[in-house]
């Protein structure tokens, strides 16, 4: 049984079969017909899907690894066209299987000991293309009993995840690292379909003039908007 990856062969066989029945169509016409067989509007769309499926994921930079809910639905690695950047993109041939809560992250985990009792700022630049659900960086601090601090910007009313098409935009999270912290985990992720690039990741110690991130996993400082009159701005 043929798949869309066999489209050119299918067009060739279709043209040959029609010619035997005295029906003459060009190869390009047959490609258009094959695209329609796969439920696509034209050959250009099918060709782009084939190109995406043929892309070989580049390697990740040293010290970084892939994780998330559904990394098999995505490609991730260094982008040769943008030195010093890492790209996460959904696999085009699997686009119809990707739901809004599917995501892939490129991340790093480090020992928290050198950072205990310090205020740290995680920052990085993100650039997006056709992102459906969101793309963002995230930061998590774990202790002996599990997660102590976590923020992925998803509950931010401003400076939150990027959607659609956005040029290079900085995002950051600031935490006071507790003395009992054992490990730090951070990275960036793509949720849904689209592409996100990241560059200039940094984990810096900052002084008390840099405010700590107020929103941690959506936990508010107190009861807010209980009458539902204030709409979300993002």
N, C-alpha and C positions, 0 to 999 in steps of 0.2 A: 504494500500500500504506500502510495507516494505521500510525502509531506510537502509543505510550502518550500522546503529547501530544494526540492526537485523541480521547481517551477520551469526552469529553462529546458530541462529534458522533456517535461510535459508539453511545453509549447512546441518543441520540435516534433514530438510524436503526434500531436494534434494536427500540425501542419501537414505532416506526411499522410495521416489518415484522411484528411480532407482532400488532399491532392489526388489520392487514389479514387475519390468519389467525384473528381472533376470540379472541386471547389478550391479556388485559389485564394489564399490569404497570406499576407506577409508575416514574417516572424514576429514583428512588433505587434501586429493585430492579435496573433495567437497568445502572446504574453499578456495582453490586456484581458483576453478571455479567461486565461488561467487565473489571473488576479481576481476576477469576478467569481470564479469557482470557490475561492477561499474567502469570499465575503468582503473583499476589499474594493475600493472605488476604482483603482487603477494600478498599473504596473509600477509606477514610481513608489507607491506606498509599500507594495510587496517587496520591491527591490531594497528599500530602506530596511525593512524587517529582516531580510536575508543578510544584509551587510551587518546589522547589529548582532545577529546570531553568530556570524562568523568572527566577530571580534574576540580576540584572545585577551583575557584580563591580564594586565601588567602586574608585576609583583608589587607587593606593599613595601614601604620603607622599613628598614630594620627597626625592631622594637615595637612594631604595631601589628595588630591582628584583627581579623574579621569576627564579628559576632552579631547579635540581634535576634529578632524573632524568626526571620526567614532569609538568611544570607544567600541561600541557593537561588533566590529570585533576582539576584543582583550581580553586577560586575563591580569590582573595586580594585584600585591600584594607582600607581604613579601615572600621571598624564604626561606622555612625551611631548605634547604640544605646549604644555605649561610647566616648565621646569620648577621643581619645588612645590608642586601641588599634587594632591590626591583627589581622585574622582570616584564617586559612587554613582552608578547609573543602573536603572532597572534593565533586565534582560528583555529586549523587544519582543522576542518570540513567546515570552511568558506574560506579557502585559495584561492579558485578559484574566490571568489567575491572581493578579496582585490586588489585594483589598486595601482599603484605606489605613488599616492598622498594621499592615506588613511593613517591616523596616529592616534596614541593614546598617550596622555601625562599624566604623574603623576606630579602634580604641587602643589604649595603653594602660597597664596596671603597674604601679610602683610602690615601693616600701614607703610608708608614711613617717617612719621614725625621724628622718632629718627635718621634717616639716611640722612636727608636733608643736602646738602652742604658737604657731605663726599664722598670720593672715595671708592667704594666697589668692592670687587672681589668675584664673584660667582665661585665656583669650585666644581668638583665632578669627581669620577672615573667611567668609563663606560667599560663594557665588552660585546662583541657581538658574536652571533652565527647565521650564515646563513642569515644575514641582506641584503635585496635586495636593498632598496633605501637609507636608512641612519638612524643612531641613533645619537642623540646629546643632549646636554643640551641647555637651552635657558634662557634669562633674559629680562624682559620687565619692563619699568618704565612708569607709567601713571600719568597724571596731570588732572586738572579740565576739560580740553578740549579733553582729549584722550591720546593716546600713545605719549610719549616724546622720549624715547629711546627703541630700541629693537635689539637683536642680537641672532641668533640661529646657528651661525657658518656656515650656508649653503653657504655663498659666500666667505668663506675663501679659499685661495689657499694652505694653510697649516694649520695643526691643526684644520681641519674641521670635519664634521660628519664621523662616523665610518661605514664601510660597511664590508660585508662578516664576517670573523671570526677574532676577535681581542681580545687579552688578556687585562687585566686591563690597561686603558689608561686615564690619567687626561685630562680634558678639562676645560676651564675657560673663563669668560667674565669680563671685568673691566669697570665700568661706574663711572663718576662723577655725583652724584645724585643732580639734580637741587633743588633749594629752593622751587620751586612750586610743586614738586612731591607729590602726594597724596597716591600712593600705589606701591608696588613692587610685581612682579609676576615672578616665576621661576620654573624650573623643568627639566625633560628630556623626550624625546619622541622616539618612534619607528615609522618609516614611511615605508610602504610596509610590507613585511613578514619577519619573523625571530624572534630573541630573543635579548633583551638587559637587562643587569643588571646594577644597579647603587648603589654606596655606597659613604660614606665619603663626603656628600654634606656639603658645608661650605659657609657662607656669612660673609666675613671679611672686616674690614676697613683696607685700605693700604695707604701708604704715596705716595708722588709724584714721587718716584723712580720707582714705578710700572706703566708702560705705560697703558693708556686708550685704550680699544679695538678700533682699527682704522676703522673697518668695521661695520656699523650699517644698517641692512636691505639692504645690497648691495649698499649703497650710497658711491661712491668713492670720494676721496679728490679732484679729477680733471679729465678732459678727459684722457682716458687711452686706449691704443691699438686700436686707431681708424683705423689703416690699417689692423687689424685682423691678424697680423703676429705672435703674441705671443700666443701659445696654453695654455690652462688650464693645470695645473699640477696635479689636484686631480681627 
